[in-house]
């Protein structure tokens, strides 16, 4: 009955309802075998076996009990799949319940009481019913799966550690690069500041040199003054707006007379410069009277 249920389940579709019916009948017959004794044989579900034949199974309760545990689990799974996936109609009784299986050979009922029928085929490792037909191989497969999962977990952990180490290395490299950038920026700023200070100092020195040049130009002897006596006094003159080096200014001397003065080189409007009163030419003296004739 369980093999018929399995064959019907493999066809799927509407045949899935037949699979549930075959599994249900199998459970009913396992109950009957478990409860059967020589003195009190039970009625065989679905008919087909007489009381005498059924009595041959007495004394095998333990074997039927173990098989029923697996059969219940299998029948429950078939019913759950049908209710959630196939929605096939489950007949009251499975079709051709006791017909010969295409995969099986006729089995002597009397011999079946003392020996299990031969296995129809060897189930694959991924067979969902492997635990029922080959519990030792099923346990070995579970252990193999557990070891594979542990190996995968170890590999994932190693990969995670490698990624963390790589991230830490990248972070350290980024910090080092940022440090170099900061140091370069600081050095550039210091160089700019030094250049600015040097330029300011140079400008100050040039201004001082220009001022000294203006003063020196005032005191520098002219060709005319070189042969004249040393000057006595100086007159301070303010360079008016719009005038510059080389221009001639008309200024008033201490005696009230207007005199001309040249703006020396380097003097800008608003700046003062000195002129020597000794360099100012005195007014021409009147011509001498003519001499009397001899």
SVG drawing of the C-alpha trace seen along z (x, -y; Angstrom):
<svg xmlns="http://www.w3.org/2000/svg" viewBox="-15 -164 106 184">
<polyline fill="none" stroke="black" stroke-width="0.4" points="0.0,0.0 2.8,-2.4 4.6,-1.6 1.4,-2.1 1.0,-5.5 4.5,-6.4 3.9,-5.5 0.7,-7.5 2.5,-10.5 5.1,-10.4 2.4,-10.9 1.2,-14.0 -1.9,-15.8 -5.2,-14.0 -3.3,-10.9 -2.2,-12.6 -5.6,-11.9 -5.1,-8.2 -1.7,-8.4 -3.4,-9.7 -6.0,-6.9 -3.3,-4.2 -1.4,-5.5 -4.5,-5.7 -5.4,-2.1 -1.8,-1.1 -2.1,-2.7 -5.4,-0.9 -3.9,2.5 -0.8,1.8 -3.2,1.2 -4.9,4.5 -1.5,6.4 -0.4,4.8 -3.6,5.8 -4.0,9.2 -3.4,12.3 -3.9,16.0 -7.1,16.1 -8.5,12.8 -7.8,12.1 -9.0,8.7 -10.9,8.0 -8.5,7.2 -9.3,3.6 -10.3,3.7 -10.8,7.5 -8.8,10.0 -7.2,12.0 -8.9,14.6 -8.6,15.0 -6.4,18.0 -4.0,16.2 -4.1,13.1 -3.3,15.1 0.1,16.0 1.2,12.4 0.6,12.8 3.7,12.2 5.2,9.6 3.8,6.5 7.1,4.8 8.0,4.9 4.6,3.5 4.8,0.8 8.1,-0.5 6.9,-0.5 3.7,-2.3 5.7,-5.2 7.3,-5.9 4.1,-5.2 2.2,-7.8 4.8,-10.4 4.7,-9.6 0.9,-9.6 0.7,-13.0 3.2,-14.5 1.2,-13.3 -2.0,-14.7 -0.4,-18.0 1.0,-18.3 -2.3,-17.5 -4.1,-20.1 -1.6,-22.8 -0.4,-22.0 -2.5,-19.5 -6.0,-19.8 -6.9,-16.3 -10.0,-14.4 -9.3,-11.6 -11.4,-8.5 -13.0,-6.6 -11.0,-3.5 -7.9,-3.5 -8.3,-2.1 -7.0,1.4 -5.9,1.6 -4.6,5.2 -3.6,5.3 -0.2,6.5 2.5,3.9 4.4,3.4 7.6,3.2 7.1,6.2 7.0,9.9 4.3,12.2 5.0,12.8 3.9,15.8 1.8,14.6 3.0,17.4 6.6,16.5 5.9,12.9 5.1,13.6 8.7,14.6 10.7,12.6 10.2,9.1 9.8,8.9 12.9,7.9 13.6,4.2 12.3,3.0 15.1,0.5 17.9,-1.2 16.8,-4.8 19.0,-7.7 20.8,-9.8 18.3,-12.6 15.3,-10.4 12.8,-11.9 12.0,-8.4 15.6,-7.3 15.2,-7.2 12.4,-4.6 14.3,-2.3 17.9,-2.8 18.3,-4.5 22.0,-4.0 22.7,-5.7 20.3,-8.4 22.2,-9.0 25.5,-9.0 24.1,-11.6 23.0,-13.8 26.5,-13.7 28.0,-14.5 25.7,-17.4 26.5,-18.7 30.3,-18.6 29.8,-20.4 27.8,-23.1 30.4,-23.5 33.1,-23.8 31.0,-26.4 30.5,-28.3 34.3,-28.2 35.0,-29.4 32.5,-32.3 34.1,-33.3 37.6,-33.3 36.3,-35.4 34.7,-37.8 37.9,-38.1 39.8,-38.7 37.4,-41.4 37.7,-43.1 41.5,-43.0 41.3,-44.5 39.0,-47.2 41.4,-48.0 44.3,-48.2 42.4,-50.5 41.5,-52.7 45.1,-52.9 46.2,-53.7 43.6,-56.5 44.7,-57.9 48.4,-58.0 47.4,-59.7 45.4,-62.3 48.4,-62.9 50.6,-63.5 48.0,-65.9 47.8,-67.8 51.6,-68.1 51.9,-69.3 49.2,-71.9 50.8,-73.1 54.2,-73.4 52.6,-75.3 50.9,-77.7 54.2,-78.2 56.0,-78.9 53.4,-81.4 53.5,-83.1 57.3,-83.4 57.1,-84.7 54.6,-87.3 56.8,-88.4 59.8,-88.6 57.9,-90.7 56.7,-93.0 60.2,-93.4 61.5,-94.1 58.9,-96.7 59.7,-98.4 63.4,-98.4 62.7,-99.8 60.6,-102.6 63.4,-103.4 65.9,-103.4 63.7,-105.7 63.3,-108.1 67.1,-108.2 67.6,-108.7 65.3,-111.8 67.1,-113.3 70.5,-112.6 69.4,-114.2 68.6,-117.3 72.0,-117.5 73.9,-116.4 76.1,-119.3 75.4,-120.8 78.1,-121.9 77.3,-125.5 77.3,-125.0 80.6,-123.1 82.5,-126.4 80.3,-128.5 80.5,-128.8 78.6,-126.2 74.9,-127.0 73.5,-128.6 69.8,-127.8 67.2,-125.4 63.6,-125.9 61.1,-123.0 58.7,-122.7 55.5,-120.6 55.0,-118.9 51.4,-119.9 49.0,-117.4 49.6,-116.9 53.3,-117.6 56.2,-115.3 59.9,-114.8 61.3,-117.4 58.4,-119.9 59.3,-123.5 57.4,-125.0 57.2,-128.7 57.6,-129.1 57.9,-132.1 61.2,-132.5 61.7,-133.8 62.4,-137.3 59.0,-137.4 60.4,-136.9 59.1,-134.2 61.7,-131.7 61.5,-128.6 62.3,-125.1 62.7,-121.8 60.9,-118.7 63.7,-116.1 63.4,-112.5 61.5,-110.1 59.2,-112.8 55.4,-112.2 52.5,-114.6 52.0,-115.3 55.7,-114.7 58.1,-117.4 61.6,-118.2 64.3,-120.7 65.9,-123.4 69.0,-125.4 68.5,-129.1 72.1,-129.5 71.3,-128.0 68.6,-130.6 70.2,-133.2 70.2,-136.8 68.5,-139.5 70.9,-141.1 72.5,-144.3 71.8,-147.6 74.3,-148.5 77.1,-150.7 76.9,-154.4 79.0,-155.2 82.5,-156.6 83.0,-160.3 84.9,-161.0 88.5,-161.7"/>
</svg>
